[in-house]
Amino acid sequence: MTKIKESGMRLLLMLTAVLMLNCVSAQEKKATIQFDSKKHDFGTINLKKDSVVYATFLFENKGNAPLIVYKVTTSCGCTVSEWTKEPVESGNKGSVKIIFNPKGFSGRFSKSIYVKSNATEDVIILKIEGEVTDKEKGIFNLF
């Protein structure tokens, strides 16, 4: 009877250990990136006044592990990116700044920015858009 009790206890201990390991792996630490907005509309950009314009996209780490933005790439040489390079702890914020040079553009534009990180969603796509003109807006331009 004691051998049955011993083997039952061993089985119970092994089962408990397996369940505990499953719980630990289910609580794996992950970073989660959440942007305030994924799109910025510059509206009308006047070539005579604006040599460059910029947009700043703010994000927060909603996960339980440090968030690291590895790389930010753009769809055009007309845009340059700057971003928070140090790890962003859980609950803290960082940013991605996009500088757009409208020289050589006329009319509507839309550009994509790709943010690569260690977050659960490893690539986020941001957008900038607007319209480039070389005309001043005013009452005399209505006719």
C-alpha positions as CSV (number, residue, x, y, z in Angstrom):
1,M,0.0,0.0,0.0
2,T,2.8,2.4,0.7
3,K,4.3,1.8,-2.8
4,I,1.0,2.8,-4.3
5,K,0.9,6.0,-2.2
6,E,4.5,6.8,-3.1
7,S,3.9,6.3,-6.9
8,G,0.7,8.4,-6.6
9,M,2.6,11.2,-4.8
10,R,5.3,11.1,-7.5
11,L,2.7,11.3,-10.2
12,L,1.0,14.2,-8.4
13,L,4.3,16.1,-8.0
14,M,5.2,15.5,-11.7
15,L,1.8,16.7,-12.8
16,T,2.1,19.8,-10.6
17,A,5.5,20.6,-12.0
18,V,4.3,20.3,-15.6
19,L,1.3,22.6,-14.9
20,M,3.6,25.2,-13.3
21,L,6.0,25.1,-16.2
22,N,3.0,25.7,-18.6
23,C,1.9,28.7,-16.5
24,V,5.4,30.2,-16.5
25,S,5.7,29.9,-20.3
26,A,2.2,31.4,-20.8
27,Q,3.3,34.5,-18.8
28,E,6.2,35.1,-21.2
29,K,7.3,38.7,-21.3
30,K,6.5,40.6,-24.5
31,A,6.7,44.2,-25.6
32,T,3.6,45.8,-27.2
33,I,3.8,49.0,-29.2
34,Q,0.8,51.3,-29.4
35,F,0.9,54.5,-31.4
36,D,-1.4,57.5,-30.6
37,S,-2.0,57.8,-34.3
38,K,-0.6,55.9,-37.4
39,K,-1.3,58.6,-39.9
40,H,-0.4,62.3,-40.2
41,D,-2.0,64.6,-42.8
42,F,0.2,67.7,-43.4
43,G,-2.7,69.4,-45.3
44,T,-1.3,71.9,-47.9
45,I,2.5,72.4,-48.0
46,N,3.6,75.5,-49.8
47,L,6.9,75.1,-51.5
48,K,7.5,78.9,-51.3
49,K,7.3,78.8,-47.5
50,D,8.1,75.3,-46.3
51,S,11.6,73.8,-47.1
52,V,10.8,70.8,-44.9
53,V,8.0,69.7,-42.6
54,Y,7.9,67.1,-39.9
55,A,5.5,64.8,-38.0
56,T,6.1,63.1,-34.7
57,F,4.4,59.8,-34.0
58,L,4.2,59.0,-30.2
59,F,4.0,55.4,-29.0
60,E,3.7,53.7,-25.7
61,N,5.0,50.3,-24.6
62,K,1.8,48.5,-23.4
63,G,3.7,45.2,-22.8
64,N,5.5,43.7,-19.9
65,A,9.1,43.7,-21.4
66,P,11.3,46.5,-22.7
67,L,10.5,47.7,-26.2
68,I,13.3,48.2,-28.7
69,V,12.8,49.9,-32.0
70,Y,15.4,48.4,-34.3
71,K,14.9,50.3,-37.5
72,V,12.6,52.8,-39.2
73,T,12.6,52.8,-43.0
74,T,10.7,55.0,-45.4
75,S,9.3,54.5,-48.8
76,C,11.0,57.5,-50.4
77,G,14.3,59.3,-50.2
78,C,12.3,62.5,-49.6
79,T,11.8,61.4,-45.9
80,V,14.2,61.0,-43.1
81,S,13.5,59.3,-39.8
82,E,14.6,59.7,-36.2
83,W,13.4,57.5,-33.3
84,T,13.9,56.6,-29.7
85,K,16.9,54.4,-29.7
86,E,17.1,53.3,-26.1
87,P,14.8,50.6,-24.7
88,V,11.3,51.8,-23.7
89,E,10.2,50.3,-20.5
90,S,6.7,49.0,-19.9
91,G,4.3,52.0,-19.5
92,N,6.8,54.5,-20.9
93,K,6.7,56.4,-24.2
94,G,8.9,57.0,-27.2
95,S,8.6,58.6,-30.6
96,V,9.3,58.3,-34.3
97,K,9.9,61.7,-36.0
98,I,9.6,61.9,-39.8
99,I,11.1,64.8,-41.8
100,F,9.6,65.3,-45.3
101,N,11.2,67.4,-48.0
102,P,8.6,68.4,-50.5
103,K,11.1,69.7,-53.1
104,G,10.3,68.2,-56.5
105,F,6.7,67.3,-55.5
106,S,3.5,68.8,-56.8
107,G,0.0,67.7,-55.9
108,R,-1.1,65.0,-53.5
109,F,1.4,62.6,-51.9
110,S,1.2,59.6,-49.5
111,K,4.3,58.0,-48.0
112,S,4.8,54.9,-45.8
113,I,7.1,54.5,-42.9
114,Y,8.0,51.0,-41.5
115,V,8.8,50.7,-37.8
116,K,10.6,47.4,-37.0
117,S,10.7,46.4,-33.3
118,N,10.7,43.5,-30.9
119,A,7.0,44.1,-30.1
120,T,4.4,41.4,-30.6
121,E,3.5,43.1,-33.9
122,D,7.0,43.4,-35.2
123,V,6.4,45.8,-38.1
124,I,4.0,48.8,-37.9
125,I,3.2,50.9,-40.9
126,L,2.8,54.7,-40.4
127,K,1.6,57.1,-43.1
128,I,2.2,60.7,-44.0
129,E,0.2,62.5,-46.6
130,G,-0.7,65.9,-47.9
131,E,-0.6,68.2,-50.9
132,V,2.3,70.2,-52.2
133,T,1.7,73.5,-54.0
134,D,3.7,76.4,-55.1
135,K,0.8,78.9,-54.9
136,E,-0.1,81.1,-52.0
137,K,-3.6,80.6,-50.6
138,G,-5.5,83.8,-50.6
139,I,-8.6,85.6,-52.0
140,F,-6.9,86.4,-55.3
141,N,-6.2,82.8,-56.0
142,L,-9.9,81.9,-56.1
143,F,-10.4,83.2,-59.6
